[in-house]
């Protein structure tokens, strides 16, 4: 079941600054200019159901297992399109707006790539 689906509409010039930290920041196209520089800009879409550990996140052609979900992920993703994707394998959510994913190297994404979360 697909719980969330969107498209990357823009990539801030400083997004690659966070690759070493194994994270991406998502934000809807309404991102403040000072933040948009660091974000993957996405179409704003609602979340259907709860995002849970064990779900799968797909970016472009790559898939990653969700390991923990911050308590504000669903609301922030639905209303602002703003969450952090952290690829460190954490099994406990330290930050409310962060979706934690399996410990993995992350590749570059392109504008037009899709992002989805499904069970």
Secondary structure, DSSP 8 states (H G I E B T S, - for coil): -EEEEEEEEEE-TTGGGGGGGTEEEEEETT--HHHHTTSEEE------S---TT-EEEETTEEEEEEEE-TTHHHHHHHT--EEEE-S--SS--STTEEEE-S-------TT-EEEEE-
